[in-house]
């Protein structure tokens, strides 16, 4: 069986590794930049823009690919899933219309409102500069400013925390007024991902990502510096009731899309803020998170290829999906200066990294030597019976990389987790 993976980051390396465990699967891949880790797992590789629909379909049909999975969001917005389906290739990745749940923040909020889906914060959608500015000038309190389209997870600005009112207005001007303005949610974030076949939804373990660039949760937002999950697949600051609420919201979103006439088939990612009033939706994504994919796929014990087939055929059930009862800690190694002024083309060396899983991301290999690029370089995932043991494995591995790179040493530590729990207790 031939399966195509579209994308070339750490998330896609995790997808490829999970599929490659089944030796009956032959992997093909399309990526804009060669990922050396993925390249070693694939039989056929095309270096091409991940939004070049025509070339991707030509490559897939030429290789007689049977199934495909889309990693990043940009190909979904470009309609790669639609085109592959039209070519007779079963695709794990929603249609362009269904992917608007991620690619169009205004669509997401208005759909939630129209279908009465819980967890939607107070919001206003604007498509004109002056209207948005007038709202900002009259707003009391902190305000989240969200560009309507894709921003690679780095476009949100919070007036009152990151920027002041004049800066907020300038930001809105730069976006030409196409924004969603929302109340700022206060609490602890968590991620719930799920496999979805159009109607049926099977959840994955909860994960918490760390967006801030530096230890202690300071500095600018990034694509994600690392993440962790617990052996029981929950999080200590998320109650059973909170979990049921979040899962119900996810199911309601899938049901709403089906009613709207564009069923969601692929990976649904719910980013939630656990507030004093319970979970609220920060955003939905129409694909695996990065780094969260690395946590859950590293402990997926069922056959990933089989899961993809059930998604495509609309026959997914909880019995198809199993995860090990292990804690996971993912730590991203990034160039010095990331995200503002990353050091590019700097040589790095990977030392002995023990039992951790290595996932390569934005990295270049020349004559067997590895070099940093502009974004996150590589990630290590440690698995353990406890969070402490998983963190120790990930930290040992990340510390074995030498060069002009760094990582957050505090991700997955008991001290940082207790800080999260204490914050939640204070709110409640």
SVG drawing of the C-alpha trace seen along z (x, -y; Angstrom):
<svg xmlns="http://www.w3.org/2000/svg" viewBox="-28 -55 58 61">
<polyline fill="none" stroke="black" stroke-width="0.4" points="0.0,0.0 1.3,-3.4 0.6,-6.4 1.6,-10.0 2.6,-12.5 2.3,-16.2 4.6,-18.4 8.1,-18.3 8.3,-19.4 8.6,-17.7 4.9,-16.9 5.2,-15.2 8.3,-13.3 6.2,-11.9 3.5,-11.0 5.9,-9.2 7.6,-7.3 4.2,-6.1 3.3,-4.9 6.7,-3.3 6.3,-0.9 4.1,1.1 6.5,2.6 3.7,3.2 3.4,-0.6 5.4,-2.3 5.8,-6.0 5.9,-8.9 6.3,-12.5 6.0,-16.1 7.7,-18.9 9.1,-22.3 12.4,-21.6 14.1,-18.2 13.7,-16.8 16.6,-14.4 14.8,-12.4 11.7,-11.9 13.8,-11.3 15.2,-8.2 11.7,-6.8 10.3,-7.5 10.6,-5.5 9.8,-8.5 10.2,-12.2 9.1,-15.4 10.6,-18.7 7.9,-21.2 5.7,-23.9 3.1,-22.2 0.4,-24.3 1.2,-23.4 -2.0,-21.4 -1.3,-20.3 2.2,-19.0 1.1,-17.2 -1.7,-15.4 0.6,-14.5 3.2,-13.1 0.6,-11.1 -1.1,-9.6 2.2,-8.9 3.3,-7.0 -0.1,-5.2 -0.6,-6.4 -3.8,-5.0 -4.1,-7.2 -2.7,-10.6 -2.4,-12.6 -2.0,-16.3 0.3,-17.7 0.2,-21.5 -2.7,-23.9 -1.6,-25.8 -2.2,-22.8 -5.7,-22.4 -6.5,-26.0 -5.1,-25.5 -7.5,-22.6 -4.9,-19.8 -7.4,-17.4 -10.1,-18.2 -7.9,-17.6 -6.5,-14.3 -10.0,-13.1 -11.1,-14.0 -8.1,-12.0 -9.4,-8.9 -6.9,-9.1 -8.4,-8.8 -7.3,-11.8 -7.0,-12.3 -7.3,-16.0 -10.6,-18.0 -11.8,-19.7 -11.1,-23.4 -14.6,-24.2 -14.4,-22.2 -10.8,-23.4 -12.2,-26.9 -12.7,-25.9 -9.0,-26.8 -8.3,-28.9 -11.1,-31.5 -11.4,-32.6 -14.5,-34.6 -16.2,-31.5 -15.3,-29.5 -16.8,-31.9 -19.9,-32.5 -20.5,-28.8 -20.2,-28.2 -22.6,-31.0 -25.1,-29.9 -25.2,-26.3 -25.2,-27.2 -21.9,-25.5 -20.6,-26.0 -17.2,-27.5 -17.3,-30.4 -15.9,-33.6 -17.5,-37.0 -16.3,-38.2 -16.8,-40.7 -15.9,-40.2 -14.7,-43.2 -13.8,-43.7 -13.1,-47.4 -10.4,-49.4 -12.5,-52.1 -15.1,-49.8 -12.4,-47.8 -10.6,-50.9 -13.8,-52.3 -14.5,-49.0 -10.9,-49.0 -11.2,-52.6 -14.4,-51.8 -13.3,-48.5 -12.4,-48.2 -10.1,-45.4 -7.7,-43.0 -8.6,-42.2 -7.3,-39.4 -6.8,-40.6 -6.9,-37.7 -6.2,-38.0 -9.0,-36.2 -6.6,-34.2 -3.7,-31.9 -0.6,-33.2 1.3,-30.1 0.1,-30.3 1.9,-33.6 -0.6,-36.3 -2.6,-36.9 -1.8,-40.0 -3.3,-40.8 -4.0,-44.4 -3.3,-44.9 -0.6,-42.2 1.7,-42.3 0.7,-45.6 -1.0,-48.9 -4.0,-50.5 -2.1,-52.6 -0.1,-49.5 -3.3,-47.5 -4.7,-50.1 -1.6,-50.0 -1.8,-46.2 -5.4,-46.4 -4.4,-48.9 -1.7,-46.5 -4.3,-43.8 -6.6,-46.2 -9.3,-45.6 -9.9,-42.0 -9.9,-40.8 -11.8,-39.0 -11.7,-40.9 -12.3,-38.7 -12.3,-38.9 -9.0,-37.7 -9.4,-34.3 -7.7,-33.7 -6.7,-30.2 -4.6,-27.3 -4.5,-26.1 -4.8,-22.5 -5.0,-20.6 -7.5,-17.9 -6.9,-16.3 -9.2,-13.7 -9.4,-11.4 -12.6,-12.2 -14.2,-10.3 -16.9,-12.8 -19.3,-11.7 -17.4,-9.7 -14.8,-11.2 -12.2,-9.3 -10.1,-11.5 -6.4,-11.3 -4.6,-12.0 -4.6,-15.6 -1.4,-17.6 -0.2,-21.0 2.0,-23.1 4.4,-25.9 4.3,-28.8 6.6,-31.3 10.1,-31.3 12.0,-31.3 11.9,-29.5 9.4,-30.7 6.9,-31.4 8.4,-34.7 9.3,-36.2 7.4,-36.2 5.1,-33.5 6.6,-30.7 5.2,-27.8 5.6,-25.8 8.8,-25.1 7.6,-21.8 4.8,-19.9 3.9,-17.1 1.2,-14.5 0.5,-12.4 0.3,-8.6 -3.5,-8.6 -4.0,-10.7 -5.4,-13.6 -4.0,-16.7 -4.1,-17.4 -5.7,-20.8 -8.4,-19.5 -11.3,-17.8 -13.3,-14.9 -16.2,-17.4 -13.9,-19.8 -12.8,-17.0 -16.4,-16.0 -17.2,-19.6 -14.3,-20.0 -15.1,-16.7 -18.7,-17.6 -17.7,-20.9 -15.5,-19.0 -18.4,-16.6 -20.8,-19.5 -18.3,-21.2 -18.1,-18.0 -21.9,-17.7 -22.3,-21.4 -19.9,-21.0 -21.8,-17.9 -25.1,-19.8 -23.6,-22.7 -22.8,-20.2 -19.1,-19.8 -18.2,-16.9 -14.9,-17.1 -12.6,-14.1 -9.1,-14.1 -7.5,-15.4 -9.5,-17.9 -7.4,-19.9 -9.2,-21.8 -7.1,-24.4 -9.0,-25.2 -8.5,-27.6 -9.6,-26.1 -11.1,-29.1 -13.0,-29.8 -16.2,-29.0 -14.8,-25.9 -13.2,-25.2 -13.5,-27.9 -12.3,-27.5 -9.2,-29.5 -9.2,-28.0 -9.7,-24.9 -7.1,-23.5 -7.8,-21.2 -4.7,-19.0 -2.3,-17.7 -0.6,-20.2 3.2,-20.7 4.6,-19.7 1.5,-17.9 1.5,-15.3 4.9,-14.1 3.5,-13.4 0.5,-11.4 1.9,-9.5 4.9,-8.4 2.6,-6.4 0.0,-5.3 0.0,-1.5 -2.6,-0.7 -1.7,-0.5 -1.7,-4.1 -2.2,-3.1 -5.3,-1.2 -6.6,-4.2 -6.2,-6.3 -8.1,-3.8 -11.0,-3.8 -11.1,-7.6 -11.3,-7.6 -13.9,-4.8 -16.1,-6.4 -15.9,-3.4 -13.8,-4.8 -14.6,-3.5 -12.8,-3.7 -11.7,-0.1 -9.5,-1.2 -7.4,-3.5 -5.1,-2.6 -2.4,-4.6 0.2,-3.4 -0.3,-4.4 2.9,-6.5 3.9,-10.1 5.5,-12.0 7.7,-15.1 8.7,-16.9 11.4,-19.5 12.2,-21.5 15.8,-22.5 15.8,-25.9 18.4,-28.2 19.9,-30.8 17.8,-34.0 14.6,-32.2 12.0,-33.5 13.1,-37.1 16.6,-36.7 17.4,-33.0 21.0,-32.1 20.9,-30.3 23.3,-27.9 25.1,-27.2 26.6,-23.7 25.1,-21.5 26.0,-18.1 23.6,-15.5 25.3,-13.6 24.1,-10.4 20.4,-10.9 19.6,-7.6 16.1,-6.3 14.4,-9.5 12.6,-9.7 14.2,-12.2 12.0,-14.2 13.7,-16.5 12.1,-19.8 13.6,-22.9 17.1,-21.5 19.4,-21.1 21.8,-18.3 24.8,-18.9 27.4,-16.2 26.2,-14.4 26.5,-17.6 23.5,-19.3 22.8,-23.0 20.2,-25.2 17.6,-27.1 15.1,-29.9 12.6,-28.0 12.5,-25.1 15.3,-22.7 14.5,-19.3 12.6,-17.8 13.1,-15.0 10.3,-13.0 10.9,-11.1 8.5,-8.4 8.2,-7.2 5.9,-5.6 6.0,-9.0 6.3,-12.6 9.6,-12.9 11.2,-10.0 9.9,-11.1 11.3,-14.6 14.7,-13.3 14.9,-11.3 13.9,-14.3 16.2,-16.7 19.2,-14.4 18.6,-14.1 18.1,-17.9 21.2,-18.7 23.2,-16.4 22.8,-18.8 25.7,-21.2 26.0,-24.3 24.2,-27.7 21.0,-26.2 18.9,-26.2 15.9,-24.6 13.5,-25.2 14.8,-23.1 11.6,-23.7 9.1,-21.9 7.7,-18.8 9.3,-19.5 7.4,-19.0 7.9,-22.6 6.3,-24.0 3.4,-21.6 2.8,-22.6 2.8,-26.3 0.0,-25.4 -2.0,-23.6 -1.5,-26.5 -2.7,-29.0 -5.9,-27.0 -6.5,-26.7 -6.2,-30.4 -8.7,-31.0 -11.2,-28.6"/>
</svg>
